[in-house]
């Protein structure tokens, strides 16, 4: 009876874990997309064409500083949610396909997440310093423009280049997953090269859209635990 109870408990736990994995995949994809959009659209970040006066106005205005700081935190949150999404996806695919073919996915996600965190620091370090009273609002505006441009370069060139490896790796793995719709890997193979055009700004948003498509396209059968007979 004890053995039967243990088996029942383990089976129920397995179902809960499977459900949690599905929820984790979908929630983390949506959270990644939402956090990334907030990070890109909430703050006003200085560009190369901004005058010194305009950059100083951003640093002197408490509302602008706050939006930049919140945007930095949102970018770090996006990095974390992407890692959760990738780990959840790898775990689910691993229950159906061995080897998973995701050897490059987790490292690529880790590098991309680190790049997002570095960009967040470049964007928000000076506004945070001013807000905490550690830096003066009149901090060299040229320096802040350089830091901001460096952050964008990291994200849109290096970051999206690494992200394209993540997308391609996942797409290759999904081709071997019978319960995954055929359009999913095809979509990934289209998105991956387009990410190299990140310098054009708009292609960066293909990554969160792709994550949502993957999470939504995989049905509950993927990674399901099959009962033993």
Steps between C-alpha positions, in 0.01 A plus 500: 500500500788728586659423165172569321457829685856601414444415133177699495671796665793482258262479205302802622822687563616417147177637355537818705857539381393450138226758539744732669746455216235595247398802702862596559573488128206716404513743791875552463462567126231761559692651792816522288312677222325739738816589692695554177234730355491702824880529497500628143204738507469632856828695530631775277865413443750746352597446139803625314303788347384632839644837601680540832206702632253224414712233668541713813124557507450122516735475797351798682136397464405252780223348286737434208763356734244271660381369163858427395573317826177299479585418138837366614335272753250388236786406267661288772162339568467421129839327513390286795168406342677398178726266699195346669328463163801328342555266795131404507497438126813285520352292782178436310669412171737273693208283611409423138829513309844372600745653434313829492728675252494807725871501574531864390165627628570536872850650456363744241216599731750553781725722288203699370367546853842626612503748211156630599619546859811684380290726278270573794801613703619725219156657462421557866830535690526879471128572566517265799809679628327837467184370669704368795696823530830332410533692172407852403222560250753695295707187434671513160214458246745375236595210727136404549437509124798268450379259769148496357621441144728223623204335671294508182792364297541212746130413483426552133818357349679265737193404702270424209780317321526265797120480524488380139703195607245434775209519254673281241597238760146477636357483147729211406392313813130566433526332159549171686207550737197322355244687711633842396320666207711512185471877469695556824849403375431671166417821686822470697709453187348821361545698822861394570666678203272803534639559850830594338320810371450621856678827423177595318327498844176318410647145455586483871130453579492181294670318788226552762235433234678176412512396866125554533440306177704205628328498839157528342566259216609209716195313626464320831611167351862611474689369796195325644567215737365176361359258759668166538299186432 
